Amino acid sequence: MTRDYKEKQEQSKEQDKQQDKNTIHHLSPRTKFFTSRFKLLHHQSNTTISGYSHTLFKDTQAKDKDDTYILAFRGTETSGKEFFKDMLLTDGFITIGVGIPQIISLVKFKNEVLKEIQKDIRDNSFKINVVGHSLGGHLAQSFCILNNEKLDNNK
């Protein structure tokens, strides 16, 4: 987990303690299922320059060790300052063949993702399931193309 996520989690706990004891929080069954099954290993918030973001999850109930890790890339954001970064800087480049600003960030953060998985496992053999929608789909495909070799984690 990132420092930002941990700080927000702690702030949230403090806020919950301060709220009226009679307040009832309702979570959807889908949310309860997701949070009980998937552990957040790493989250990269939108970067300052490109707006790049990814999240790495561990499926704690995976039936096969090859289905344990999920790297998710967010899609295009359509509001606020991220609109400019996503629509013009990245999606604009995609129309001519490549979303350069976020690809650079993807390459930069690849090692962080691998380090988080290596901290979590005892075996150096692992598979990452990569997903994304819209801009995230482009980044997911780019991640796979840039890392299509089997990674040697013994280095």
Salt bridges, closest charged atoms under 4 A:
GLU10 OE2 - LYS13 NZ 3.76
GLU14 OE2 - LYS17 NZ 3.67
ASP59 OD1 - ARG37 NE 2.72
GLU77 OE2 - ARG74 NE 3.02
GLU82 OE1 - ARG74 NH2 3.76
GLU82 OE2 - LYS85 NZ 3.61
ASP86 OD2 - ARG74 NH1 2.64
GLU112 OE1 - HIS42 NE2 2.99
GLU116 OE2 - LYS119 NZ 3.25
ASP120 OD2 - LYS58 NZ 3.02
ASP123 OD2 - LYS65 NZ 2.91
